[in-house]
Structure formats: structure tokens, C-alpha cells
Amino acid sequence: MDSAKNSFAQLELNNANMLHNYKYFRSKLKDTTKLLILIKANSYGHGAVEFATQMEKAGADYFGIAHPVEGVELRKGGIKIPILVLTAGTDSFEEIVEYNLEPSLPTIEAVRKFDEFLKSKDITGYPAHIKLDTGMHRLGFMKDELPELLEYLKDKPRIKVQSIFSHLAASDDPQHDEFTLGQIEMYKKHSGMIDAVLEYKPIHHILNSAGIERFSEYQMDMARLGIGIYGISAVDQSFVKPAASLTCKILQIKDLVPADGTVGYGRHGKLDTPKKIATLPLGYADGLNRHYSRGNAKFCVNGVLVPTIGNICMDMCMIDITGVDAKVGDKVTIFGDKPTANDMAKLLDTIPYEIFTSVARRVKRVVYE
């Protein structure tokens, strides 16, 4: 831990904040409702094994990932609880079964191929998840594709339907509530058709983070918690806390760059008065978007927001700390409490998901209690 604290740049995972967010969303659910936490995309940039380890300790029932390789990383990292592979494809079943992962099956072709694979391995009762398309139109069975699925399931394939799920397209936006409720009703109808041909009841789930906050009455058997666990609320940001802060330490300070000087590539950091410039060991290769250059973004140094100056480089960037009491080695916060990931996202006209997932893997993830 000491060596990590001395590193120049890191994503600091705040375990207390992570647990706060977990308890907040858990409080919206019944004790009997399972909670699946999305750990895909390196835990939304927060560090897959690091984040998953804390959530497994907190009591998560399931993890969700995008691709099998992410599940392999979690298993090798010591994660034991069930893992749903949301984008399993049809070419990775060997790896999925080897590492005890559970595939999502969104098409009849995927169902058949997985069933055939299980037969070739003499495996029966292996858990898989049926994805329904209720209006997102990304992946999943649509209404006219269900009869073929139902006929296949009647033949008692080697697949065990562990869950039936769908994805809400706009549960965070009140103007689309009628559409959201329509998705939920469609899900109930279509999942009920699958239930009718099975001799057991699979897990039902449709709510995402915003759904947990805004439509908790439809929590069913399980809910899926993604962006919310990382500190983003669809209702009120005061209800959650940032799970992580991207920080670095000042690498060098130039106390007085003259008024006729320029800073950075292309000489875009033009000075009209003498400036005190600090260099930071973070650049666009670490996830700092180049649109933050030339004063378009401000980072926090000893409680003061200071602007970037010049162009952000691949591995470094410069900030104007004129008038700020700072020294080499002082911490600089790129996002966290101040500024927030939402603040940074607004500067780029994007969403905090992109801010989080842009943090490069070479930036060390460290958990603090």
C-alpha cells in the first residue's frame, strides 16, 4: 500500500463510498431480491478484480460482464460468485464452461449452438440466461422469434434457463416512462410464455440502476446495478458518492514562465503575463481527453480548481497554478469529489460512463478503506 501511495498517478477506490452506494441501492430492494453488479469494461474503468472483490465481500449475488475474457480475469482474481456473460457470442463456449461462467443467449442460433456444445461435452443442466428484446432493439428475442424458442425448450435441452431478462432503454428519463412501463409489461408477458414451458421457475430481472431508483416496484427476482454503484444517480446525486477519484502528484513546477513564453506542443499555451506552471504525469494515454486542453478543464490542487494550459500530451499535461500554494508531490484531483465525473462529462458533451471507462489500465487502481 505504501508504494502505491507514492506512485505518480492512480485511481483511488474509496471502499466506504462503494459500500455507501451498495447499501443505498440495496435499500430499494426486498431482502429476497438478488442484486447483480455490472463489472464489465474493467468495472466501468474502476478495476475489475479490485472492485469485484469489495462487492463480493459486500454481499453481491451475481456479477455481470460483457465478454468471456473479463470473466476469466475475475475467476483468476479469486472471484467465486456466479458471473453472467452479457455478450457471450457463439465461439467462446469452451472458455465459458472452463471458468464456470454463465452465457446470455439472445438468439435461437445461440441456444442451439450452446446446447450442442453441452451435448458434445456430456454436460447437462448448465445455467444460461435468455435475453428478451422489449424495445431496446440491440440483442434478444423479439415476439415473433419466441415460438421457435418455446418449441426448443419443450424438448428439455441440456441448458438450464437460469434467468430471463431484458434491458430498459430509457428508465432514467421521465419523458419516456410510458415506454418504460410498456417494456416491463412486454417482458412480463413474454417471460411468462417461457415460464409456461419450463418445469421450474427461472430468475426474472429487468431493472437497471435507474430502474432500481425509479421503478423498484418491478424489481422481480433480481435487479442489475451498473453506473449507480460507481456513484451516479438518476434521481439525486446527493444520494450517492463517487466510488473513485483519479489523482496524480505534481511532477515539476516552473515558478515563473515569462510573459512571452508558450507551454506545450504547438505553442498553444500562450502567456500574456508570467505564470506558475505545474506539470502532471497524466496524459491522453491515461484517459485525459485532449479536449480538456487549453483551459477547457480545471483540476483540483489543494482545494483550488486550476485550468489546464497548452495541449494535453500523451503522458503529461500542464496546469496553471499561479497564485496557488503548491509544491512538487502535492495531489491533484482530475475527477472525484471536486470536480466530479459529471462535471468532466459535461465539458465533453458526453456521459460519466465514458469518463470512467477512459481511464487507462496503466493507471494503478488502489482500494482505500
Salt bridges, closest charged atoms under 4 A:
GLU12 OE2 - LYS331 NZ 3.03
ASP61 OD2 - ARG26 NH1 3.93
GLU73 OE2 - ARG361 NH1 3.56
GLU94 OE2 - LYS121 NZ 3.30
GLU102 OE1 - HIS129 NE2 2.70
ASP122 OD1 - ARG158 NH1 3.65
ASP133 OD2 - HIS137 ND1 3.02
GLU148 OE2 - ARG112 NH2 2.75
GLU151 OE2 - LYS154 NZ 3.15
ASP173 OD2 - HIS176 NE2 3.96
ASP177 OD2 - ARG214 NH2 2.87
GLU185 OE2 - LYS188 NZ 3.57
ASP195 OD2 - HIS204 NE2 2.95
GLU199 OE2 - LYS156 NZ 3.56
ASP221 OD2 - LYS201 NZ 2.77
ASP286 OD1 - ARG362 NE 2.55
ASP315 OD1 - ARG362 NH2 2.67
ASP320 OD2 - LYS275 NZ 3.48
ASP330 OD1 - LYS327 NZ 2.93
